[in-house]
């Protein structure tokens, strides 16, 4: 038992019984020390003994005289106290008592009854005289358990009623959607919240099977009407979604109905996901737009991924970005020998490093400041660590910026990928997984075209090397849609604009996009890396496209505002290079199924490596002189389906484009020329080995 803090006890008593207070200040009691709870329980045992004795006297039973009444009382209370200590019946907070606490009391009092009865019979065998009346002991067991249990029920109800009344005006009246075990657990947790936020008015059962019954003395309502009608009829202000069998379509229908009629929508986690029932108030929250866009999560083939990563040295480029950092977190689950995290952004890399250092388990990793554009720097990384698997997530991704700076897109997205791919082959890496984008399909902007060229290079490189030797680095590409929560994505932007009072800015009222979450995207990377045999472009079944105007409207309503009244939606016009809709496949490509229903393989045309390599070097030669028009023109020549939209480069689609051989550098170049192309890269890496 913990040492008693008399100062804290005196302070607590002073707060409760402070002179001038009109009533006991129960709010300041906090919780009683365990020894006080044990003392109260012992007092209850004494009271139960007195009641039992009086009842037995009324029955005119003759008592055994071997022990005095006081000795009997001390023995009975002493044995019960021993079992209280063994079962720790005093350890819980009384106001949060549950059926577990009731079972502890039952077991301890029953064990006391059995022990005392055993002692009495043992005395009879030894001395020929019993110590206790067994019927009296049984009566005492019933009465003591009833008194102890009743004490906890009364205290719990007093606290519930007292705090409920003090916050009665602040409670949100809600219905709980669901009538299964998860919904009941949610209701129980809400009732124990302190201070209380919700007042539950009833449950809604979508199956309509239990409407004649009650749960927790609350009605079960049939969902034979719209949820908004049920809320209005019951005077509720919102609904808590707690049905674990609720489909995405049903959830969207419920949310839309509530938002259109001005009702609040809350979501609660599954019982299995709760960390602490007493912290439930932190886990029940207003529904977020991400909850409505989520799909059924990808189920990973953990065995195959573990086989690929366990005990391997894994290199992640762009490791401090939103995608790269999540890849790092997920790779760690598969116990790699060493994780090499590379990024040129100092502060984000430092933050990731701090995160890894704070993990409970020891993480074997090396953090490297470096730029994929610097061939010599990346070569030093490969020489030092000889990675088995490379996840290439480093890229420039913002469409408008790359439209204004096409040379930078060439340096990072194309030449950066070429550097890493060439080094992976040179240093005999087993696999190279490249993160691409759906904007690479029929590209309409520089960023998308640069990623498509990178795809073409790694594919052609793989098939060329495969023809020369059987064992070579396997190159795998994955294409993503828009990633929720990533740096610069639309959802965080809209949230920020709503927080500022608007307006929300969208580029076109008819623009649509596919969405996926960051963990989803990274699970796809791991799964693709595991199943890929080499040369594939994996795409993901991303479900239904989302209209950005509808997304903006729904986010405004979820925030409790009225679109166009409280928050304005402003159409700014398409940005340079922006499409109304994105595609997952080019016009010529088809898909092949895989063992995973959500992952498919795009059958893109494989280009000749020599042709692609010469074209890339030609593009780079122009880009390093920052000749934007000529750079983009050569990109369009290599990617014929690249047609600029809402861009200064649209004029290049109308005129004639010269052949790729114009000004091209030879395939075989000197060391001096190579250093001119790739940069001298004189910096050395600050690690040993």
C-alpha positions in Angstrom: 0.0 0.0 0.0 1.3 3.5 -0.9 2.6 5.7 1.8 -0.1 8.1 3.0 0.5 11.8 2.2 -1.1 13.5 5.2 -0.5 17.0 3.7 -2.5 16.0 0.6 -5.3 14.5 2.7 -5.6 17.6 4.9 -5.6 19.8 1.7 -8.4 17.7 0.2 -10.5 17.8 3.4 -10.0 21.6 3.6 -11.2 21.9 0.0 -14.2 19.8 0.7 -15.2 21.3 4.0 -13.9 24.9 3.4 -15.8 27.3 5.7 -18.3 29.4 3.9 -19.2 26.8 1.3 -22.9 26.1 1.1 -22.5 22.4 0.4 -19.8 19.7 0.1 -17.6 20.4 -2.9 -17.5 16.9 -4.3 -15.7 18.1 -7.4 -12.5 18.6 -5.4 -12.5 15.2 -3.8 -10.7 13.8 -6.8 -10.2 10.2 -5.6 -9.8 8.7 -2.2 -6.6 6.9 -1.2 -6.8 3.1 -1.3 -6.4 2.8 2.5 -9.6 4.9 3.0 -11.5 2.7 0.6 -10.3 -0.4 2.5 -11.3 1.3 5.8 -14.8 2.0 4.5 -15.1 -1.6 3.3 -14.1 -2.9 6.8 -16.7 -0.6 8.4 -19.3 -2.0 6.0 -18.2 -5.5 7.1 -18.8 -4.6 10.8 -22.2 -3.2 9.9 -23.1 -6.4 8.0 -22.0 -8.4 11.0 -24.2 -6.4 13.4 -27.2 -6.8 11.0 -26.5 -10.6 10.7 -26.3 -11.0 14.5 -29.6 -9.1 15.0 -31.3 -11.3 12.4 -30.0 -14.5 13.9 -31.1 -13.4 17.3 -34.6 -12.8 15.9 -34.6 -16.4 14.7 -33.9 -17.6 18.3 -31.0 -19.7 17.2 -28.5 -20.9 19.8 -24.9 -19.6 19.3 -21.7 -21.5 19.8 -19.9 -20.2 22.9 -16.3 -21.2 22.2 -15.6 -17.6 21.1 -17.0 -14.3 22.4 -19.0 -12.1 20.1 -16.1 -9.7 19.8 -13.7 -12.5 18.9 -16.1 -13.8 16.3 -16.3 -10.3 14.8 -12.6 -9.9 14.7 -12.1 -13.2 13.1 -14.8 -12.7 10.5 -13.7 -9.2 9.6 -10.0 -10.2 9.6 -10.5 -13.1 7.1 -12.6 -10.8 4.8 -9.9 -8.2 5.0 -7.2 -10.7 4.0 -9.2 -11.6 0.9 -9.8 -7.9 0.1 -6.1 -7.5 0.0 -5.6 -10.6 -2.1 -8.3 -9.6 -4.6 -7.4 -5.9 -4.4 -11.1 -4.9 -4.1 -10.0 -1.5 -2.9 -7.8 -0.6 -5.8 -10.3 0.8 -8.3 -12.0 4.2 -8.5 -15.4 3.8 -6.9 -17.1 6.2 -9.3 -15.9 4.0 -12.3 -16.9 0.7 -10.7 -17.8 -2.0 -13.3 -18.9 -5.6 -13.2 -15.3 -6.6 -12.8 -15.3 -4.9 -9.4 -18.5 -6.6 -8.5 -17.0 -10.0 -9.4 -13.9 -9.2 -7.2 -16.2 -8.5 -4.3 -18.2 -11.7 -4.9 -15.1 -13.9 -5.1 -13.5 -12.3 -2.0 -16.7 -12.5 0.2 -17.4 -16.1 -1.0 -13.8 -17.1 -0.3 -14.2 -15.7 3.2 -17.4 -17.7 3.7 -15.7 -20.9 2.6 -12.6 -20.2 4.7 -14.6 -19.4 7.9 -16.8 -22.5 7.4 -13.6 -24.6 7.0 -12.1 -23.2 10.2 -15.3 -24.0 12.0 -15.4 -27.6 10.8 -11.7 -28.0 11.6 -12.3 -26.8 15.1 -15.1 -29.4 15.4 -12.8 -32.2 14.3 -10.1 -31.1 16.8 -12.1 -30.0 19.8 -15.5 -31.4 19.1 -17.1 -27.9 19.1 -17.8 -25.6 16.1 -16.9 -21.9 16.1 -19.7 -20.5 13.9 -23.2 -21.2 12.7 -22.8 -22.1 9.0 -26.2 -20.7 8.2 -25.2 -17.5 9.9 -21.9 -17.4 7.9 -23.9 -17.9 4.7 -26.3 -15.1 5.7 -23.3 -12.9 6.5 -21.8 -13.6 3.1 -25.0 -12.5 1.4 -25.5 -9.4 3.5 -21.8 -8.2 3.4 -21.6 -8.7 -0.4 -24.9 -6.8 -0.9 -23.8 -3.9 1.3 -20.4 -3.6 -0.4 -21.9 -3.7 -3.8 -24.6 -1.3 -2.9 -22.0 1.2 -1.6 -20.3 1.2 -5.0 -23.5 1.6 -6.9 -24.6 4.5 -4.7 -21.3 6.3 -5.0 -21.2 5.8 -8.8 -24.8 7.1 -9.2 -24.2 10.1 -6.9 -21.2 11.2 -9.0 -23.0 10.5 -12.2 -26.1 12.5 -11.1 -24.1 15.3 -9.5 -21.8 16.0 -12.4 -24.6 15.4 -14.9 -26.7 18.1 -13.3 -23.9 20.6 -13.1 -23.3 20.3 -16.9 -26.9 19.6 -17.9 -27.1 22.6 -20.2 -23.8 21.8 -21.9 -24.7 18.2 -22.8 -25.3 17.3 -26.5 -28.4 15.2 -26.9 -27.5 12.3 -29.2 -28.8 9.0 -30.6 -26.3 6.2 -31.0 -26.5 4.5 -34.4 -26.1 0.9 -33.7 -27.5 -1.7 -31.3 -24.6 -4.2 -31.2 -22.0 -4.9 -28.6 -19.8 -2.1 -29.9 -22.7 0.5 -29.6 -23.5 -0.7 -26.1 -19.8 -0.4 -25.0 -19.8 3.2 -26.5 -22.9 4.1 -24.5 -21.4 2.7 -21.3 -18.2 4.6 -21.9 -20.1 7.8 -22.6 -22.0 7.4 -19.3 -18.8 7.2 -17.3 -17.2 10.3 -19.0 -16.3 13.0 -16.5 -17.3 15.7 -17.3 -20.1 14.4 -19.4 -20.5 15.7 -22.9 -23.4 13.7 -24.2 -26.9 12.7 -23.1 -28.0 9.5 -24.9 -31.6 9.5 -25.9 -31.7 6.1 -27.5 -30.3 3.6 -30.0 -31.0 3.2 -33.7 -31.1 -0.3 -35.1 -30.7 -0.5 -38.9 -31.8 -4.2 -38.9 -35.1 -3.3 -37.2 -35.0 -6.6 -35.2 -34.9 -5.3 -31.6 -37.2 -2.3 -31.7 -39.5 -3.7 -29.0 -36.6 -4.0 -26.5 -34.6 -1.6 -24.6 -30.8 -1.2 -24.0 -29.5 0.4 -20.7 -33.1 1.4 -20.1 -33.1 3.4 -23.4 -35.4 2.8 -26.4 -34.2 1.1 -29.6 -35.5 3.0 -32.6 -36.2 1.4 -36.0 -34.5 3.0 -39.0 -37.6 2.9 -41.1 -37.3 6.7 -41.6 -34.4 9.0 -42.4 -32.0 9.6 -39.6 -32.8 13.3 -39.6 -36.5 12.5 -39.0 -35.6 10.3 -36.0 -33.3 13.0 -34.6 -36.0 15.6 -34.9 -38.7 13.4 -33.4 -36.5 12.7 -30.3 -35.2 16.3 -29.9 -31.6 15.1 -30.5 -28.8 17.4 -31.7 -26.7 14.8 -33.3 -25.8 11.1 -33.9 -22.8 8.9 -32.8 -21.9 6.3 -35.5 -21.0 3.2 -33.5 -22.3 0.4 -35.7 -19.2 -1.6 -36.8 -21.1 -3.1 -39.7 -21.9 0.3 -41.3 -20.8 0.4 -44.9 -19.1 3.4 -46.6 -22.2 4.0 -48.7 -24.5 3.9 -45.6 -22.1 6.2 -43.7 -22.1 8.8 -46.5 -25.9 8.6 -46.8 -26.3 9.2 -43.0 -23.8 12.0 -42.9 -25.3 13.8 -45.9 -28.8 13.6 -44.4 -27.5 15.0 -41.1 -25.5 17.8 -42.6 -28.3 18.9 -44.9 -30.6 19.2 -41.9 -28.1 20.8 -39.5 -27.4 17.9 -37.2 -24.0 17.0 -35.8 -22.2 13.7 -36.6 -19.7 12.0 -34.3 -17.7 8.8 -34.9 -16.5 6.4 -32.2 -13.7 3.8 -32.5 -14.2 0.1 -32.3 -14.0 -1.3 -28.8 -10.9 -3.3 -29.8 -9.1 0.0 -30.6 -9.8 1.7 -27.3 -6.6 2.3 -25.3 -8.4 3.5 -22.1 -12.1 3.6 -21.4 -11.6 6.5 -19.0 -9.9 8.6 -21.8 -12.9 7.9 -24.1 -13.7 11.6 -24.5 -10.5 11.9 -26.5 -11.5 9.1 -28.8 -15.0 10.1 -29.8 -14.9 13.0 -32.2 -16.6 14.9 -34.9 -16.6 13.0 -38.1 -13.9 14.1 -40.5 -13.8 14.2 -44.3 -11.1 11.5 -44.2 -13.6 9.1 -42.5 -15.9 9.5 -45.6 -13.2 9.1 -48.2 -11.6 6.0 -46.6 -12.1 2.7 -48.3 -11.6 -0.9 -47.1 -8.0 -1.0 -46.0 -5.5 -3.0 -48.0 -4.7 -6.3 -46.4 -1.0 -7.0 -46.8 0.7 -10.3 -47.5 2.9 -9.9 -44.5 4.8 -13.1 -45.2 6.0 -12.1 -48.6 6.9 -8.6 -47.5 8.8 -9.9 -44.5 10.7 -12.2 -46.8 11.7 -9.2 -48.9 12.7 -6.9 -46.1 13.6 -8.9 -42.9 17.4 -8.7 -42.4 17.9 -6.5 -45.4 19.5 -3.1 -45.9 16.8 -0.8 -47.1 17.3 2.7 -48.6 14.5 5.2 -48.8 15.0 8.5 -50.8 12.7 11.4 -50.0 12.5 9.8 -46.6 11.4 13.0 -44.8 8.4 13.6 -47.0 4.9 12.6 -46.3 5.1 9.4 -48.4 8.8 8.6 -47.6 8.4 8.9 -43.9 5.4 6.6 -43.8 7.3 4.1 -45.9 10.1 4.3 -43.3 7.5 3.6 -40.4 6.0 0.6 -42.2 9.4 -0.9 -43.3 10.5 -0.9 -39.6 7.7 -3.3 -38.8 9.5 -6.0 -40.9 12.8 -5.8 -38.9 15.3 -4.7 -41.6 19.1 -5.1 -40.9 19.6 -1.3 -41.6 17.4 1.5 -42.7 19.1 4.3 -44.7 17.0 7.4 -44.8 18.0 10.0 -47.4 16.6 13.5 -47.9 17.9 17.0 -48.8 15.4 18.8 -46.5 17.3 19.4 -43.3 14.5 20.2 -40.8 12.1 17.4 -41.8 14.9 14.8 -41.8 15.9 16.0 -38.3 12.3 15.6 -37.1 12.1 12.1 -38.6 15.4 11.3 -36.8 13.9 12.4 -33.5 10.8 10.3 -34.1 12.9 7.2 -34.7 15.1 7.9 -31.7 11.9 8.1 -29.5 10.6 4.7 -30.6 10.3 2.1 -27.8 12.4 -0.5 -29.7 15.9 0.2 -30.9 16.0 1.2 -34.6 19.1 0.5 -36.7 19.2 3.4 -39.2 21.5 6.0 -40.8 20.2 9.5 -41.6 22.0 10.9 -44.7 21.7 14.5 -45.9 21.9 14.2 -49.7 20.3 15.1 -53.0 19.4 12.5 -55.6 20.6 15.0 -58.3 24.2 14.6 -57.0 25.5 11.4 -58.6 28.7 11.2 -56.6 26.9 11.8 -53.3 24.5 9.0 -54.0 27.3 6.8 -55.2 29.0 7.2 -51.9 25.8 6.2 -50.1 25.6 3.0 -52.2 29.3 2.3 -51.6 28.9 2.7 -47.8 25.8 0.7 -47.3 25.2 -1.6 -50.3 21.4 -1.5 -49.9 19.4 -4.6 -51.0 16.1 -2.7 -51.5 15.6 0.9 -52.7 12.3 2.8 -52.3 12.6 5.9 -54.4 10.1 8.5 -53.2 12.2 11.7 -53.8 10.5 13.9 -56.3 9.2 17.4 -57.0 5.4 17.0 -57.1 3.7 20.5 -57.2 2.2 21.0 -60.7 2.2 24.8 -60.9 5.8 25.1 -59.6 7.1 22.6 -62.1 5.3 24.3 -64.9 7.2 27.4 -64.1 10.5 25.6 -63.5 10.7 22.7 -65.9 14.5 22.3 -65.6 14.1 21.5 -61.9 11.6 18.8 -62.7 14.2 17.3 -65.1 17.0 17.5 -62.6 15.1 15.8 -59.8 12.3 13.7 -61.2 14.2 12.5 -64.3 17.9 12.7 -63.6 17.5 12.0 -59.9 15.6 8.7 -60.8 18.3 7.9 -63.5 21.1 8.4 -60.9 19.4 6.1 -58.4 18.5 3.5 -60.9 21.9 3.4 -62.5 23.6 3.1 -59.1 21.1 0.4 -58.0 22.2 -1.7 -61.0 25.9 -0.9 -60.5 25.8 -1.9 -56.9 23.6 -4.9 -57.5 20.6 -3.9 -55.4 17.9 -6.6 -55.5 14.9 -4.3 -56.0 14.1 -0.8 -56.8 10.6 0.5 -56.1 9.7 3.8 -57.7 6.9 6.0 -56.5 5.1 7.5 -59.4 1.8 9.4 -59.9 -1.4 9.1 -61.9 -0.4 12.5 -63.4 2.1 10.5 -65.5 -0.8 9.0 -67.5 -1.5 11.1 -70.6 0.4 14.0 -68.9 -0.8 17.5 -69.3 1.9 19.2 -67.3 5.7 19.1 -66.8 5.5 17.3 -63.5 3.5 14.5 -64.9 5.6 14.2 -68.0 8.8 14.1 -66.0 7.4 11.2 -63.9 6.3 9.4 -67.1 9.9 9.7 -68.5 11.3 8.4 -65.2 8.9 5.4 -65.5 10.0 4.8 -69.1 13.7 4.8 -68.1 13.5 2.3 -65.2 11.3 0.0 -67.3 13.5 0.0 -70.3 16.6 -0.3 -68.1 15.3 -3.4 -66.5 14.3 -5.2 -69.7 17.6 -4.3 -71.3 19.6 -5.7 -68.4 17.4 -8.7 -68.2 18.4 -9.7 -71.7 22.1 -9.4 -70.9 22.0 -11.3 -67.6 19.5 -13.3 -65.7 20.1 -11.8 -62.3 19.7 -8.0 -62.3 18.0 -5.3 -60.2 14.2 -5.7 -60.4 12.5 -2.3 -61.1 8.9 -1.9 -60.0 6.8 1.3 -60.3 3.7 2.2 -58.4 1.2 4.9 -59.4 -0.7 7.0 -56.8 -3.6 9.3 -56.9 -4.0 12.3 -54.6 -2.8 11.5 -51.1 -4.9 12.8 -48.1 -2.8 14.7 -45.6 0.3 14.9 -47.7 2.2 18.2 -47.9 0.2 20.6 -50.1 -2.8 18.4 -50.6 -6.3 19.8 -50.9 -7.8 18.6 -47.7 -5.3 20.4 -45.3 -5.6 23.5 -47.5 -9.4 23.5 -47.2 -9.2 23.0 -43.4 -6.8 26.0 -43.1 -9.1 28.2 -45.3 -12.2 27.2 -43.2 -10.3 28.0 -40.0 -9.6 31.5 -41.3 -13.2 32.0 -42.2 -12.8 31.4 -45.9 -13.0 31.7 -48.8 -12.3 28.2 -50.0 -10.6 28.3 -53.3 -11.2 25.7 -56.0 -9.8 25.9 -59.6 -12.9 24.6 -61.4 -16.5 23.6 -60.4 -16.3 20.4 -62.3 -12.8 19.2 -61.4 -12.7 15.6 -59.9 -9.9 13.7 -58.2 -9.1 10.2 -56.8 -8.0 10.1 -53.2 -6.2 7.7 -51.0 -4.7 7.9 -47.5 -0.9 8.0 -46.8 -0.9 4.6 -45.1 -2.8 3.2 -48.0 -0.3 4.5 -50.5 2.6 3.1 -48.6 1.0 -0.3 -48.1 0.7 -0.3 -51.9 4.4 0.4 -52.2 5.3 -2.5 -49.9 2.9 -4.9 -51.5 4.1 -4.0 -55.0 7.7 -4.3 -53.9 7.0 -7.8 -52.6 4.9 -9.1 -55.5 6.9 -7.4 -58.3 9.1 -9.6 -60.5 10.5 -6.7 -62.4 9.4 -4.2 -65.1 5.8 -3.8 -63.8 3.8 -0.6 -63.3 1.3 -1.3 -60.5 -1.9 0.8 -60.2 -4.5 0.8 -57.4 -8.2 0.5 -57.6 -9.0 3.8 -56.1 -12.8 3.6 -56.1 -15.0 6.5 -57.1 -13.6 9.9 -58.1 -14.5 12.8 -55.8 -15.8 16.1 -57.1 -13.8 18.8 -55.5 -16.8 21.2 -55.3 -18.7 18.5 -53.3 -15.7 17.9 -51.1 -15.4 21.6 -50.3 -19.2 21.9 -49.5 -19.1 18.8 -47.3 -16.0 20.0 -45.4 -17.8 23.4 -44.7 -20.9 21.6 -43.3 -18.7 19.2 -41.2 -17.1 22.3 -39.7 -20.6 23.5 -38.7 -20.9 26.3 -41.3 -23.3 26.9 -44.2 -21.6 27.0 -47.7 -21.8 30.4 -49.4 -23.4 32.0 -46.3 -20.7 31.5 -43.6 -17.9 30.3 -45.9 -17.6 31.4 -49.5 -16.5 29.0 -52.2 -14.4 30.9 -54.8 -13.6 29.5 -58.3 -10.1 30.7 -59.3 -9.7 29.0 -62.7 -7.5 26.0 -63.7 -3.9 26.3 -62.8 -1.2 25.8 -65.5 -1.0 22.2 -66.5 -4.1 21.2 -64.5 -6.6 18.6 -65.8 -10.3 18.4 -64.9 -9.8 14.7 -64.2 -6.9 12.3 -63.7 -6.5 8.9 -65.3 -4.9 5.7 -64.1 -4.2 4.3 -67.6 -3.1 5.7 -70.9 -5.2 5.3 -74.0 -3.1 2.4 -75.2 -2.6 0.6 -71.9 -4.7 -2.2 -70.4 -4.6 -3.9 -67.0 -3.7 -7.3 -65.8 -5.0 -8.7 -62.5 -2.8 -9.7 -59.6 -3.5 -11.9 -56.5 -4.6 -8.7 -54.8 -8.1 -7.5 -55.9 -7.2 -3.9 -55.4 -3.8 -3.9 -57.3 -3.5 -4.3 -61.0 -0.6 -4.2 -63.5 -0.7 -1.6 -66.3 0.6 -3.0 -69.7 2.4 0.0 -71.0 4.6 -0.2 -74.1 8.2 -0.9 -73.3 10.5 1.6 -75.1 14.0 0.9 -76.4 16.6 1.7 -73.7 19.1 3.3 -76.0 16.5 5.6 -77.4 15.1 6.6 -74.0 18.6 7.1 -72.6 19.7 9.4 -75.5 16.5 11.3 -75.2 16.9 11.9 -71.5 20.5 13.1 -71.9 19.3 15.4 -74.7 16.6 16.8 -72.4 19.1 17.3 -69.6 21.6 19.1 -71.9 19.0 21.7 -72.7 17.5 21.8 -69.2 20.9 22.7 -67.6 21.0 25.8 -69.8 17.4 26.6 -68.5 15.9 26.7 -71.9 12.3 26.1 -70.9 10.7 25.9 -74.3 13.3 23.6 -75.7 13.3 21.4 -72.6 9.6 20.9 -72.7 9.7 20.4 -76.5 12.1 17.5 -76.1 10.0 16.0 -73.3 6.9 16.1 -75.6 9.0 14.4 -78.3 9.8 11.5 -75.9 6.3 11.4 -74.6 3.9 11.9 -77.6 0.8 11.8 -75.4 2.0 14.8 -73.4 -0.4 17.6 -74.3 -0.2 20.8 -72.3 -3.4 22.2 -70.7 -3.9 25.8 -69.6 -0.2 26.3 -70.0 2.3 28.5 -71.9 3.6 25.4 -73.5 0.4 24.7 -75.3 1.8 26.4 -78.4 4.5 23.6 -78.6 1.7 21.1 -79.3 0.6 23.0 -82.5 4.0 23.4 -84.2 6.3 20.8 -85.5 8.7 19.1 -83.1 12.2 18.2 -84.3 13.6 14.7 -83.9 15.1 13.6 -80.7 18.5 13.3 -82.4 18.8 17.1 -82.6 21.6 18.1 -80.4 21.6 14.7 -78.6 24.6 13.6 -76.6 26.2 10.3 -77.6 25.3 7.2 -75.5 29.0 6.7 -74.6 30.3 9.9 -73.0 33.6 10.7 -71.4 34.2 11.1 -67.7 34.5 14.8 -68.1 31.2 15.0 -69.9 29.6 12.8 -67.3 30.7 15.1 -64.5 29.3 18.0 -66.4 26.0 16.2 -66.7 25.7 14.8 -63.2 27.6 17.5 -61.2 31.0 17.1 -59.6 29.6 16.0 -56.2 32.7 16.7 -54.2 30.9 16.5 -50.8 31.7 13.5 -48.7 29.3 11.7 -46.5 29.8 12.2 -42.8 29.6 8.6 -41.7 32.3 5.9 -41.2 32.7 2.9 -43.5 
